[in-house]
């Protein structure tokens, strides 16, 4: 269980994958990439680090959002987890 000072971390809501409007990877179309991020509320201390595999981001005190530094391509699985929290 995580301390009460981290009330909400929502990554799924920020990653918006656009619908494909035709064409596909086989037709020479390039795969699109998207940032992974989300909302944070109630963060009153330092030490929160989120991860998507090896990709990490430290979330500062009083932050309301985060964005991981590495984009993902359409169709790539992602899972944002709490790596560390003090």
Secondary structure as UniProt FT lines:
FT   TURN            4..5
FT   STRAND          8..10
FT   TURN            12..14
FT   HELIX           25..27
FT   STRAND          33..34
FT   STRAND          37..41
FT   STRAND          48..52
FT   TURN            53..54
FT   STRAND          55..59
FT   TURN            61..62
FT   STRAND          65..67
FT   STRAND          72..73
FT   TURN            74..75
FT   STRAND          81..84
//
